[in-house]
Amino acid sequence: MTEPTWHKSTYSEEGSACVEIATAPTTIHIRDSKTPAGAQLTVRPAAWADFLSGVGRRSSRR
């Protein structure tokens, strides 16, 4: 198994702590950038898409 390639949001400031994600064909891996060796959350792509959709709707109401 290869190590995932992790990415921060382009909205993150350089050096700041935030959520990072790594994508695979059937999963999305999520971790805290402050503790990269810590716990990871793994979800299916459809669940990640639903989450992003919900965040987008919430942000547009502000």
Order of alpha helices (4+ residues) and beta strands (2+ residues): beta-beta-beta-beta-alpha
